[in-house]
Amino acid sequence: MNKDLSYQRVQDIVLNNDSAASAAEVHGVLSGLLCLNSRTECNQWLEVVFGENTADLDPAEHALLSALCETTRRQLDDFDFSFELLLPDDTFSLEERANALSEWCQGFLYGLGYRSDSAEWPGESSEVLHDLLEISRLNPDSGGESDEVAYAEITEYVRVGVQLIWTELQQQQHSARLH
């Protein structure tokens, strides 16, 4: 993500507009919505996140969030696996980053409408979704260097898992349109 689309900048917008969610969670919701329907309008996502307060967004805030939406859509659609999770950087404590990763997964599952007892998902998506559900319950207590490595590995797993879900859902939708 570019510097203007930083976690902290989006977090400031979320807090300034009285959303109960974090920047990580709202990006997770966006990513889930886009996986379900790549044509989801940015304003639809903003209505999910801010409800009636969407109209109160400052034009600059609205523009930045719209840019985040379009950047996320483009990253998911790119073949170069450039998709990035919107999470705090290394200046935040490991506990804060782990908590944000958990919130990101919660948002993604919400945006996707995932329930553990839901209908079957294509390919390996079901297994990844189950793992994301477990990660959303992550205990952010942390300690040493091995926890940093584990966090990096889990974050990469989530990133790649979301791209797998995106791909499988897009293929499923394409097949449905052909039949």
HUWOUR-V241497 format. One record per backbone hydrogen bond with DSSP energy under -0.5 kcal/mol. NH is the residue of the N-H (numbers start at 1). CO is the residue of the C=O. E is the energy in kcal/mol with one decimal. If there is no record, write none. Layout:
NH_CO_E / NH_CO_E
This chain:
5_2_-1.1 / 6_3_-1.3 / 10_6_-2.3 / 11_7_-3.0 / 12_8_-2.4 / 13_9_-1.7 / 14_10_-2.6 / 15_11_-2.7 / 16_12_-2.7 / 17_13_-1.1 / 17_14_-0.5 / 18_15_-1.5 / 19_14_-2.1 / 26_22_-2.5 / 27_23_-2.0 / 28_24_-2.2 / 29_25_-2.5 / 30_26_-2.2 / 31_27_-2.6 / 32_28_-2.5 / 33_29_-2.8 / 34_30_-2.6 / 35_31_-2.0 / 36_32_-1.9 / 37_33_-2.4 / 40_37_-2.2 / 44_41_-0.7 / 45_41_-1.5 / 46_42_-2.4 / 47_43_-2.0 / 48_44_-1.7 / 49_45_-2.3 / 50_46_-3.3 / 51_47_-1.6 / 53_50_-2.1 / 54_51_-1.6 / 55_52_-0.8 / 56_53_-1.3 / 57_54_-1.5 / 62_58_-3.0 / 63_59_-2.3 / 64_60_-2.2 / 65_61_-2.6 / 66_62_-2.4 / 67_63_-2.2 / 68_64_-2.1 / 69_65_-2.3 / 70_66_-2.5 / 71_67_-2.7 / 72_68_-2.6 / 73_69_-2.5 / 74_70_-2.5 / 75_71_-2.7 / 76_72_-2.5 / 77_73_-2.0 / 78_74_-1.6 / 81_78_-0.7 / 83_75_-0.6 / 87_85_-1.2 / 92_89_-1.9 / 97_93_-2.4 / 98_94_-3.0 / 99_95_-2.2 / 100_96_-2.2 / 101_97_-2.3 / 102_98_-2.1 / 103_99_-2.4 / 104_100_-2.7 / 105_101_-2.3 / 106_102_-2.2 / 107_103_-2.6 / 108_104_-2.6 / 109_105_-2.6 / 110_106_-2.2 / 111_107_-3.0 / 112_108_-2.2 / 113_109_-1.0 / 113_110_-0.6 / 114_109_-2.4 / 118_115_-2.3 / 125_122_-2.1 / 128_124_-2.0 / 129_125_-3.1 / 130_126_-2.1 / 131_127_-2.1 / 132_128_-2.6 / 133_129_-2.2 / 134_130_-1.9 / 135_131_-2.5 / 136_132_-2.2 / 137_134_-1.1 / 138_135_-2.2 / 140_138_-0.7 / 147_144_-0.6 / 148_144_-1.2 / 149_145_-2.0 / 150_146_-2.3 / 151_147_-2.7 / 152_148_-2.3 / 153_149_-2.4 / 154_150_-2.7 / 155_151_-2.8 / 156_152_-2.2 / 157_153_-2.2 / 158_154_-2.6 / 159_155_-2.4 / 160_156_-2.6 / 161_157_-2.8 / 162_158_-2.5 / 163_159_-1.6 / 164_160_-2.1 / 165_161_-2.5 / 166_162_-2.8 / 167_163_-2.5 / 168_164_-2.8 / 169_165_-2.7 / 170_166_-2.6 / 171_167_-2.4 / 172_168_-2.2 / 173_169_-2.5 / 174_170_-2.4 / 175_171_-2.6 / 176_172_-2.2 / 177_173_-1.9 / 178_174_-1.4 / 179_175_-1.1
